[in-house]
């Protein structure tokens, strides 16, 4: 019985670590990629660059909106 509590704590910690890595990849990666795309566009003033959509969730919708905005800016600056 005395060994059960430390075992539960260790297993919970491992599970929390694994879950945090999964969430980091699914949430942080698309945001970081979008930020990097914005940085490249800002630095080079190249509005033909598009962000890669990584999912069909809210972050994917944000990427679509970002790309549409870039398309409008590209049209305005070239026309």
JOKA-V826358 format. One record per run of one state. SS is the DSSP state (@ for helix, = for strand, . for the rest). FROM is the first residue (numbers start at 1). TO is the last residue. If there is no record, write none. Layout:
# JOKA-V826358
ss | from | to
SS | FROM | TO
SS | FROM | TO
This chain:
# JOKA-V826358
ss | from | to
. | 1 | 1
@ | 2 | 44
. | 45 | 57
@ | 58 | 78
. | 79 | 79
